[in-house]
Amino acid sequence: MIRQSVRQLARQKSTITRRKIYSPKKEKEIETLKKEEAVRFATLGGLEEVGRNMMFFEYEDEIVVLDAGLQFPEEATPGIDYIIPNVTYLEERKNKVKAIIITHGHYDHIGAIPYIMDKLGNPPLFTAAMTKEIILRRQEDFPKAPKINFEVVKAGDIRQLSKNFKAEFFGVTHNIPDGVGIILETPVGKMVHGGEFKFDYDNEGRPKNLDVWEKIGKQKIHTLLLESTGAEEPGYSISERVVEQEIEKLFKKAGGRIIVGTFASLLDRIAEIIKIAEKMNKKVAISGLSMKTNVQIARNLNFMKVKKDTIIPLEEIHKYRDDKLVILCTGAQGEPNASLMKIVNGEHRNIRIKKGDTVILSSSIVPGNERSVQILKDDFSRQGALVYHYKMIDIHSSGHAPQEELKAVVRMIKPRFVVPIHGYYFMRWRNAQNAQEAIGLKPEETILIDNGQIVLLTKDSAKITSENIPAFYVMVDGLGVGDVGEIVLRDRRVLAQEGMVVVIATLDRRTGQFLKNPDIISRGFIHLRESKDFVEDLRKYIRALVARIPRHQQIDTDYLKSLIRDQIGQFLYNKTKRRPMILPVVIIV
């Protein structure tokens, strides 16, 4: 995983170098652009990773942006809070940015907004009511960010975004309310971004609301941007009705408290869980600020209808019998500071696990979180809880369409071209294969691009150009945005993998001799108390190294630091086959 991510960062770095080269081929493409009406399309994130979703369409002096999300850190980005898209290309053309459209309220689609709006000239932001409220709550953490100019839309609305771009919005089923897709009318044809979606099913297992997609298919769609998150998964989605039935069975079987862990953004699921609790005359407490906030937003907008006395303060759960309590929690991915981990570690202020508690993990495991989720399940079980997760019974359904649903959408829309979006290359390649199988598209009609590549869309074609724009990682670390680069990350990776050794040399200014034995500090390399002989050998080596410097020579601290770093590094490698970071400190007295 680390090697793959390092290669990705290196490839992104090489992209920066490539884009400076102005070739005759590029010149010819630009001449073609001048002669033939064309729209440019590119992504700044979301392709080559899961998250950081952001893309745009450009025509003459107008740009329309879709989504502005963040990506959570990975093994190759230690210590980073999250990663956001690089908006350098758009910042240089901010007078052209006419609108930003947000498809739904997940952080991988809204998380970058506080960091980029000012850079883009604070253009109007088009989104649905629920998403607007989630964005506004997040903006409260950024008091210096500009006030957002919202344009609230709903399914069926048509908005003129600029002289040459017009958007029609349609509703999609995801796992958060008020998600939208977009039909973008451009000078070369209609482009469809389906948002993130899955099919919803009625009690008889029949898909609902297919007429939306069929209606779009009658509009002669030029290009379909099709999400790829579920493209590797065969078959159809598990119906939310099935999930609700299975959760209700567990509720009926439970003899004590019920603790449900899920994503704070899975509001449709949370609403159904609350309904089941009401049906069984149970009270609901919520643990986790993000979940409390989202539930309140959903209630304010009437997306969630809850009886007056159903939800109780977490501090009052001791007033009710265990078999009358349902506790909704964040942290089903094993996040260290989330509610479930605090509960299982005995650190939660209000909740301690009791033997006979039922713990339901109603979410799938995000890749990379397998170990932390396993620890969560193990520790709950050790304390006597009955644990259920989605691999045991159908208590979770993904919000992303699997293969057969993706194929069905392609068949209903019948686009001339498909651009797979959202996901690693293999996911998008699989999605391209799905589209080819669905309606017989040729490989050149399913466009596979990476972040930063430009697709030129004319009335009769969709071609990848040789141009690249900046799309490399911008990392947010504390208050710093973009100030952590590859060199800093490389140092962090070395520290994480090999540790650090600090060598403190205190020398006499006149004689150049040690005034005291060299001090050795080790962090993440060896335990000094258990390696006394090794440390003593290291001290002798350092003393011998300094002794080789001629006494008549004035001490050059920079030279001495470099000498210690290189020689001690080689000494430690010869002894241990490891390369810790060497930090020399030279004190001249």
Summary of the structure (lengths in Angstrom):
residues: 589
radius of gyration: 28.5
end to end distance: 47.3
largest distance: 93.1
contacts: 1934
relative contact order: 0.12
helix: 36%
strand: 23%
